[in-house]
């Protein structure tokens, strides 16, 4: 049985799309879950144009920047890509459900949609656009199918409410748990291995959340190790890859950093609790780990043969949160740890200066601006 076919139906007296489907009931309304070939997705499903005012559209404007990323995901993983269902509303034409085996009570059958029908996507417009893009490069995927949930449209107000309801409770997984479950990206796999084996991270890494509670026994989040190591290795692209040599550099660097922060060595031995370090020290927070990753990239570039020797200067840094002369305005704002981009840059700047690493042009501009602000406050 073909997934979809054009059909000349006598009752509808018009050309139709015909899909294998299952009929169901939600909130007293009939809806249909059908299998639609990918090659038909661009032709059947339309979405409102961006020039239509928001108050009379049924969904948000298409974000063009998202499409290449999603399309590349399909093209790069033709054997194991996964897409969730598209939800769409059918209006302006009658729809016919033909039960299987002439049994009117059957929930299984074929859904026939007139080709003249207006079919608007309530959820999945970016998937639809990405499929259209991907098929230009891999047309052989056109015969594969995607499940589509069809609702009979009850007007604009109902469609807008459907969009709101479908997206209201959607929650993106945390960055940490995405890294934990990612078996495709080699960089994510390496980060998991590093977190599970290096003494400074082993049993001290929060694998699911992107923040750590005050009483937690964990010291780092998996996402913070990922971000810091990406900075260390200069990985700026969305999809990150890592060589064996780069992973070894990361392992050596984080081990050397731990050897030169006395409190981290106490933590590894179990002589001090993570919660105590968080209360009292900057180095026990994600901003420090991220900044150390930034510093590491510059350090290895500036001192390729002696960077481990330079790292010994970390022992001389007073990481105490009470050391407000250094950390207020850099890692802290009004005594509270802050990890916005400016604070991160200023924290990395301080560490670079202590390790005799030249600042980049942008870093130097940020530092000069910060110093001018300090002088104005003193005056």
Phi, psi and omega in degrees: 000130179285151182292321179212148180207154173279140186221141175258098185266130185293323182291317181278338178053042179201159176292139183227158164270139182233124184233142168299135186209161173240135182264137178218177180232130172226129179052036177080002181248143177283140174218169187223136175252115187237158175260119184242131178295142182301324183294341179269343184305309182297327184284321186279316190264129177239160174225156185297141181290154185295337182282349177287131181305145185303324185290346178244017173259161179261352178202174183290163176292143180297130176268102186299331183294336182280336189296312181301323181296315180291319179297318179297326177300316179293311184297321183281341183229058185294342182262347182212028173287155179224130177233138174279170185295151168268142175250131185219156178246139179252131179216170173066018176195149179287146179243143180236131173252123181253106181299149180290148174056029177056029179257105184303334183275351184293139177271351181253138179180214178234136177262126181246121184242122178302141180296340179277353183296150175265116182243112182251139180278127174268330179208118178124017183295329178287326175295319179300313181294322180292322177298316179301317179293315183296324182294335177294330179267326180232074182297339180295344178281353186300333181274354175285166187238159174228138178284137180231131176261115181261130173246147175276119187293135177249025179110170184300315183301317179295318180296319178296320179293323178298316179300315180299314182295319182294330184258347185298320185257009178286125181235121178292142176295154179295157178301320181298314184287331175295320178293319182300322186262357184280110179258001183266315183280121182296328180296317179298320179298317180295320179297319177298318179297317179297316181295330183272347187239327180289135182306324183287340180250332185299126180065006180242010185251128173280114189273343186246319184269162177255008174218161184237129180289160185302325185264002182295148176276353180278156182247325184230159171258153178299323180293325180289324176294320178299309182298315183295320180288327175298319177295317180303319185263003178069034181269101185257343184284158180298310177267120186251137176236154184219139177268167177299322180295319179293321178297322179294321177299316179299316179298315181295320183294310183293328176294317180293321177299314180299325179291342184246011170240101187309321181294328177292325177293323177294322179297316180299321180284346182085016183272354179211151182268148178302320182299322179295319179295320180297324181293328192246342190228145178292323186293352180266014182237157184302328181298324180290316180298315180297316179296323178294329175294315177300315180298319182300321179299313179291325182296311182292327178290321183278325182232068186300332183255349185225023184295330179293325177293318180297327182296340180299339179292346174300332180297337184272353184276135174270103184274003185298139176295337178287348178278066187292337178300330179266311194269338178292126184093339176261281180269348182229149170233117182056040176083357181252139178298134179227131182244035174286170187298324180292316178298319178298314181297317181291326176293316178297322178301314181299314181295321178299317181296322179290334180260011178059047176251125181299141176279148174288172180301315180294317180297321180295322178295317179297318181295317179297319178297319179295318181294323177296320178296321178297316181297320180295323179294322181291320180293000000 
